[in-house]
Amino acid sequence: MTDLEAALATICEAPHRWAVVGGARRYVMRPFPFMIIYRVANEVVDVIAVSHTSRRPGR
């Protein structure tokens, strides 16, 4: 299992656990500098983006 797959599995276990930012939720992968932006609708997790946190801040 890759780090991304493990992070997605963690999100799916408790998708409402992480903070809402700008209408979507954000999960920060540790120790890697990546963030997963996602939404939850009808218990379905929709991944919007996987973003590097050091590139284009504020995106």
C-alpha positions as a LaTeX table, in Angstrom:
\begin{tabular}{lrrr}
\hline
Residue & $x$ (\AA) & $y$ (\AA) & $z$ (\AA) \\
\hline
Met1 & 0.00 & 0.00 & 0.00 \\
Thr2 & 1.38 & 3.42 & $-0.94$ \\
Asp3 & 1.34 & 6.42 & 1.38 \\
Leu4 & $-1.44$ & 7.96 & $-0.70$ \\
Glu5 & $-3.56$ & 4.80 & $-0.48$ \\
Ala6 & $-3.01$ & 4.68 & 3.29 \\
Ala7 & $-4.05$ & 8.34 & 3.61 \\
Leu8 & $-7.19$ & 7.74 & 1.55 \\
Ala9 & $-8.07$ & 4.72 & 3.70 \\
Thr10 & $-7.65$ & 6.87 & 6.82 \\
Ile11 & $-9.92$ & 9.55 & 5.35 \\
Cys12 & $-12.57$ & 6.95 & 4.43 \\
Glu13 & $-12.62$ & 5.58 & 7.99 \\
Ala14 & $-13.70$ & 8.97 & 9.43 \\
Pro15 & $-14.22$ & 11.51 & 6.63 \\
His16 & $-15.72$ & 14.22 & 8.86 \\
Arg17 & $-12.71$ & 14.29 & 11.20 \\
Trp18 & $-10.61$ & 16.88 & 9.35 \\
Ala19 & $-11.09$ & 20.63 & 9.07 \\
Val20 & $-13.34$ & 22.31 & 6.53 \\
Val21 & $-11.46$ & 24.98 & 4.57 \\
Gly22 & $-13.24$ & 26.90 & 1.82 \\
Gly23 & $-16.12$ & 24.41 & 1.57 \\
Ala24 & $-13.93$ & 21.31 & 1.36 \\
Arg25 & $-12.01$ & 19.23 & 3.87 \\
Arg26 & $-8.26$ & 18.99 & 4.03 \\
Tyr27 & $-6.04$ & 16.13 & 5.18 \\
Val28 & $-2.31$ & 16.84 & 5.50 \\
Met29 & $-0.08$ & 13.83 & 4.90 \\
Arg30 & 2.78 & 13.51 & 7.39 \\
Pro31 & 5.77 & 13.60 & 7.14 \\
Phe32 & 5.29 & 14.24 & 3.42 \\
Pro33 & 4.44 & 17.76 & 2.26 \\
Phe34 & 1.19 & 16.79 & 0.53 \\
Met35 & $-2.40$ & 17.72 & 1.24 \\
Ile36 & $-5.55$ & 15.93 & 0.09 \\
Ile37 & $-8.55$ & 18.18 & $-0.54$ \\
Tyr38 & $-11.89$ & 16.35 & $-0.54$ \\
Arg39 & $-15.63$ & 16.70 & $-0.02$ \\
Val40 & $-18.11$ & 14.33 & 1.55 \\
Ala41 & $-21.61$ & 14.06 & 0.08 \\
Asn42 & $-24.05$ & 11.28 & 0.98 \\
Glu43 & $-21.19$ & 9.37 & 2.65 \\
Val44 & $-19.20$ & 9.41 & $-0.62$ \\
Val45 & $-15.69$ & 10.90 & $-0.46$ \\
Asp46 & $-14.81$ & 12.91 & $-3.57$ \\
Val47 & $-11.12$ & 13.80 & $-3.86$ \\
Ile48 & $-10.76$ & 17.22 & $-5.44$ \\
Ala49 & $-6.96$ & 17.53 & $-5.39$ \\
Val50 & $-3.70$ & 16.20 & $-4.07$ \\
Ser51 & $-1.42$ & 19.18 & $-3.64$ \\
His52 & 2.21 & 19.75 & $-2.65$ \\
Thr53 & 2.12 & 22.17 & 0.30 \\
Ser54 & 5.36 & 23.95 & $-0.60$ \\
Arg55 & 4.36 & 24.82 & $-4.14$ \\
Arg56 & 2.01 & 27.67 & $-4.97$ \\
Pro57 & 0.93 & 28.45 & $-1.39$ \\
Gly58 & $-2.69$ & 29.45 & $-1.04$ \\
Arg59 & $-3.81$ & 27.43 & $-4.00$ \\
\hline
\end{tabular}
